[in-house]
């Protein structure tokens, strides 16, 4: 499909407006604007369910230059609300490309806007915080008219804090990842994955280590999970406010101490809440593939891939049985905790992220060695 373009506008909640060239779907879409510092991996970023209801501003200047293929997606749909780029390439140059990014977005109903000063947008978000935004087609260059229209459209967009998105993105019925492939190998046992908006590479990472991977809805009762006789439970990543998923917290509490639990991103935040901890909204979140995290046990620094807008208050976690294991070196926020007695490994970032640094991939093996063997 040949990409088509039009005049478009990006309107931010603080009243700033940016004009540019629209690509992807010619639609009106809005959500929380966040910036991502990754220099590659836009396909994995855009297909990550954790970006549900967000407009992603890419700080790297060139987007779309290697196209899109069917192998690198992280879910079966695009849940983000928009893409903001400095320079968009409609004719990709890569032997793996099967379609352009614009075509990919157009089929999913997601608008993009290019020729925008993304450095300025990023500075605004960094200084003023993540905020609601909207992308829409325009037929005028009158900035005041565009601002008025943008403000009117933005009134329909909810704030991220207090928003339950997990119920919208989770699977409706249990399913098995790569079921046919798993029949052909010796299974190390079943790991049940609670789907809060799971990335497929988490499932690949577990499956490649010999486990049967059973994915279940976010509200699956603990008693039903126990019937699967899992060797462990994984709590996946996902979008929205963790404070709005109390039903999942209740089931996690029923599973604690019964099975080893690996928690990632949203799963980490829900694990903390199940322990009585508190979560809070970050000013502009962590979105990128270059975040330094310190392992407090070894002193090593991991370069990590991250995508979250909420964090856990470390002082709110119970002192007994819980050990803080990882901290973010940029802002000292909590990045992980463990419990030997409860057999918990909880991680705020993405050890499975591809593309991105593989420094933290060992955490899967560490969990298996520590709690499953």
C-alpha positions in Angstrom: 0.0 0.0 0.0 1.2 3.5 -0.9 1.5 5.8 2.2 -0.7 8.8 2.1 -0.1 12.1 4.0 -2.1 15.1 5.2 -1.7 18.1 7.4 -2.0 17.2 11.0 -1.6 18.7 14.5 -0.5 17.5 17.9 -2.1 19.3 20.8 -0.8 18.9 24.4 -2.8 19.4 27.5 -0.6 22.4 28.5 -1.8 24.3 25.4 1.2 23.7 23.1 0.4 22.8 19.5 2.7 21.3 16.8 1.9 21.2 13.1 3.3 18.4 11.0 2.6 15.8 8.3 0.2 13.1 9.2 0.8 9.4 8.3 -0.7 6.1 9.2 -4.5 6.3 9.9 -6.1 9.7 9.2 -8.0 9.6 12.5 -8.5 11.6 15.7 -6.8 9.8 18.6 -5.5 10.9 21.9 -3.9 9.6 25.1 -1.1 10.3 27.5 1.9 11.6 25.7 5.2 10.0 26.8 8.7 10.0 25.2 10.7 6.9 24.3 14.5 7.2 23.9 15.1 4.0 22.0 17.1 4.4 18.8 15.7 1.2 17.3 12.8 -1.2 18.0 9.9 1.0 17.1 7.9 -2.0 16.0 8.3 -3.8 19.4 7.6 -0.5 21.2 4.3 0.2 19.3 3.1 -3.4 19.7 3.7 -3.5 23.4 0.3 -3.6 25.1 1.7 -1.4 28.0 1.4 1.6 25.6 -2.3 1.3 25.6 -3.9 4.8 25.6 -0.6 6.5 25.1 0.8 8.7 22.3 4.5 7.8 21.9 7.0 10.5 21.1 10.1 9.0 19.6 13.3 10.9 20.5 15.4 9.2 17.8 15.2 11.3 14.6 14.5 8.7 12.0 11.4 6.4 12.3 10.2 3.9 9.7 13.5 3.5 7.9 13.6 -0.3 8.3 9.9 -0.9 7.9 7.8 -3.6 9.7 7.8 -7.4 9.6 5.7 -10.1 11.0 8.3 -11.6 13.3 9.1 -8.8 15.6 5.7 -7.9 17.1 5.0 -8.2 20.8 1.2 -8.7 20.6 -1.5 -9.3 18.0 -2.7 -5.7 17.9 -1.6 -2.1 18.3 -3.1 -0.5 21.4 -1.2 2.9 21.5 -3.1 6.0 20.4 -0.5 7.7 18.3 3.1 8.1 17.1 5.1 11.4 17.0 8.3 11.5 14.9 10.8 14.0 13.6 11.4 12.3 10.3 9.2 9.5 8.9 10.5 7.2 6.1 7.7 5.9 3.9 10.0 3.7 1.8 11.8 1.3 4.1 15.2 -0.2 3.2 15.6 -3.6 4.9 15.5 -7.1 3.6 13.1 -8.2 6.4 10.6 -5.4 5.7 7.2 -6.6 4.7 5.3 -3.3 4.8 5.9 0.4 5.7 5.3 1.6 9.2 2.6 4.0 7.9 0.7 1.0 6.3 1.0 -0.9 9.6 -0.4 2.0 11.6 -3.1 2.7 9.0 -4.5 -0.8 9.1 -4.6 -0.6 12.9 -6.3 2.8 13.0 -3.4 4.6 14.6 -2.4 8.1 13.5 1.1 9.4 13.2 2.5 12.8 12.9 6.0 13.7 11.5 8.1 16.8 10.9 7.6 17.7 14.5 10.3 19.2 16.8 10.4 16.1 19.0 13.3 17.5 21.0 11.0 20.4 22.1 8.1 18.1 22.8 10.4 15.8 24.9 11.7 18.8 26.9 8.1 19.9 27.6 7.1 16.4 28.8 10.3 16.1 30.9 9.8 19.5 32.5 6.0 19.5 32.9 5.4 15.8 33.1 3.5 13.3 30.9 0.2 14.8 29.9 -2.8 14.2 27.8 -2.5 14.8 24.1 -4.3 14.4 20.8 -3.4 14.0 17.1 -5.9 15.2 14.5 -6.1 16.3 10.9 -6.4 20.0 10.2 -7.3 22.1 7.2 -6.0 25.5 8.5 -2.8 27.0 9.8 -4.6 29.3 12.2 -2.9 28.3 15.4 -5.7 29.7 17.7 -8.4 27.7 15.8 -6.3 24.6 16.1 -5.8 25.1 19.8 -9.5 25.6 20.3 -10.3 22.4 18.4 -7.5 20.5 20.3 -8.8 21.6 23.7 -12.3 20.6 22.7 -11.2 17.1 21.6 -8.9 16.6 24.6 -11.8 17.0 26.9 -12.8 13.4 25.9 -9.4 11.9 26.9 -9.1 10.5 30.5 -6.1 11.0 32.8 -3.9 7.9 33.1 -3.9 8.0 36.9 -7.0 6.1 38.1 -7.5 4.4 34.7 -8.1 0.6 34.6 -6.7 -0.6 31.3 -5.7 -4.2 32.3 -9.4 -5.3 32.0 -9.4 -4.1 28.4 -6.1 -5.7 27.2 -6.1 -9.1 29.1 -7.1 -12.3 27.3 -10.7 -13.5 27.8 -9.9 -17.2 28.0 -6.9 -19.2 29.0 -4.6 -20.3 26.2 -1.3 -22.0 25.7 1.7 -20.3 24.1 3.2 -22.3 21.2 1.2 -25.3 22.2 2.3 -27.5 19.3 6.0 -26.7 19.8 5.8 -27.5 23.5 4.5 -31.0 22.7 7.7 -31.8 20.9 10.1 -31.2 23.9 10.5 -32.3 27.4 8.7 -29.8 29.6 10.2 -28.5 32.8 6.7 -28.0 34.0 3.9 -25.5 33.6 4.3 -21.8 34.3 1.0 -19.9 34.6 1.2 -16.3 33.2 -1.3 -13.8 34.4 -2.0 -11.6 31.4 -2.1 -8.0 32.4 -1.1 -7.0 28.8 1.7 -9.5 28.3 4.5 -9.1 25.8 5.1 -12.2 23.7 8.8 -12.2 24.4 8.1 -12.9 28.0 6.3 -16.0 26.9 9.1 -16.8 24.4 11.7 -16.4 27.2 9.9 -18.9 29.5 9.0 -21.3 26.7 12.6 -21.4 25.4 13.7 -22.6 28.8 11.6 -25.7 28.5 8.4 -24.7 30.3 4.8 -25.2 29.2 3.4 -21.6 29.2 -0.2 -21.3 30.1 -1.6 -17.7 29.8 -4.7 -16.8 31.9 -7.0 -13.8 32.2 -6.1 -11.1 34.8 -9.0 -12.0 37.1 -8.5 -15.8 37.1 -9.2 -17.1 40.6 -6.2 -18.5 42.5 -8.1 -21.8 42.9 -8.3 -22.2 39.1 -4.6 -21.5 38.8 -3.8 -24.2 41.3 -5.7 -26.8 39.2 -3.0 -26.2 36.5 -0.4 -27.5 39.0 2.2 -25.0 37.9 5.8 -25.0 39.0 5.6 -21.2 39.1 3.4 -18.2 38.4 4.5 -15.2 36.3 2.8 -11.8 36.6 3.1 -9.9 33.3 3.6 -6.3 32.2 0.5 -4.2 31.4 -0.9 -0.7 31.1 -2.7 1.7 33.3 -2.9 2.4 37.0 -2.0 -0.6 39.3 -4.3 0.8 42.0 -7.2 0.1 39.7 -6.6 -3.7 39.6 -7.6 -4.8 43.2 -9.2 -8.1 42.1 -5.8 -9.3 40.7 -4.1 -8.3 43.9 -6.5 -10.5 45.9 -5.6 -13.5 43.7 -1.9 -12.8 44.0 -2.2 -12.8 47.8 -3.9 -16.2 47.6 -1.0 -17.5 45.6 1.9 -16.1 47.6 3.8 -18.7 49.5 2.0 -21.4 47.4 4.2 -21.1 44.3 7.3 -19.2 43.2 6.3 -15.9 41.6 8.1 -14.0 38.9 6.7 -10.4 38.5 7.5 -8.0 35.7 6.6 -4.3 35.3 2.8 -4.1 36.0 3.1 -7.5 37.7 5.9 -6.0 39.9 3.6 -3.2 41.0 0.7 -5.5 41.7 3.0 -7.8 43.6 4.1 -4.9 45.8 0.4 -4.0 46.4 -0.3 -7.6 47.4 2.4 -7.3 50.0 0.8 -4.1 51.4 3.0 -1.7 49.4 2.0 1.5 47.7 2.4 2.7 44.1 2.6 6.2 42.7 2.6 8.0 39.3 6.0 9.1 38.0 6.4 12.6 36.6 7.1 11.3 33.0 7.9 7.7 33.5 10.7 5.5 32.2 10.5 4.7 28.5 13.6 3.6 26.6 16.4 1.0 26.3 19.2 2.8 28.1 18.2 2.9 31.8 21.0 2.1 34.3 20.0 -0.2 37.1 22.2 -1.3 40.0 22.2 -4.8 41.3 22.6 -4.3 45.1 23.9 -7.8 45.7 26.7 -7.8 43.1 27.2 -4.1 42.6 27.0 -4.6 38.8 25.2 -2.0 36.6 22.6 -3.3 34.1 21.5 -1.3 31.1 17.8 -2.1 30.9 14.7 -1.6 28.7 11.9 0.1 30.5 8.3 1.1 29.9 6.3 2.2 32.9 4.6 5.3 34.3 4.1 4.1 37.8 6.5 3.0 40.5 6.6 1.3 43.9 7.4 3.2 47.2 10.2 1.1 48.7 9.5 2.3 52.2 6.0 1.0 52.0 7.1 -2.7 51.5 7.2 -4.9 54.6 10.6 -5.1 56.2 10.3 -8.7 57.0 11.1 -11.2 54.3 11.5 -8.5 51.5 14.9 -7.4 50.3 15.3 -4.5 47.8 17.6 -5.9 45.1 17.6 -3.3 42.3 17.6 0.5 42.1 17.5 2.9 39.2 20.6 5.0 39.0 18.9 7.9 37.2 16.4 8.7 39.9 16.9 6.1 42.7 13.5 4.6 42.1 12.8 0.9 43.1 13.6 -1.5 40.2 13.3 -4.8 42.0 12.9 -6.8 45.2 13.1 -10.4 46.2 11.9 -12.8 49.0 13.6 -16.1 49.6 11.0 -17.2 52.1 8.1 -16.4 49.8 10.0 -17.3 46.6 9.4 -14.0 44.9 11.4 -12.2 42.3 9.9 -8.9 41.3 11.3 -6.7 38.5 10.1 -3.2 37.4 11.9 -3.3 34.0 11.9 -5.7 31.0 14.5 -8.4 31.1 13.0 -10.0 28.0 13.1 -6.9 25.8 14.2 -7.4 22.2 15.6 -5.3 20.6 17.4 -3.7 23.5 20.2 -4.6 26.0 20.4 -8.2 27.1 22.2 -7.4 30.4 19.2 -8.4 32.4 18.2 -11.6 30.6 19.9 -13.7 33.2 17.2 -12.8 35.7 14.9 -15.5 34.2 17.7 -18.1 34.8 18.3 -16.7 38.3 14.7 -17.1 39.2 14.6 -20.7 37.8 17.9 -21.6 39.6 16.9 -20.0 42.8 13.3 -21.2 43.2 12.6 -24.0 40.7 15.6 -26.3 41.0 
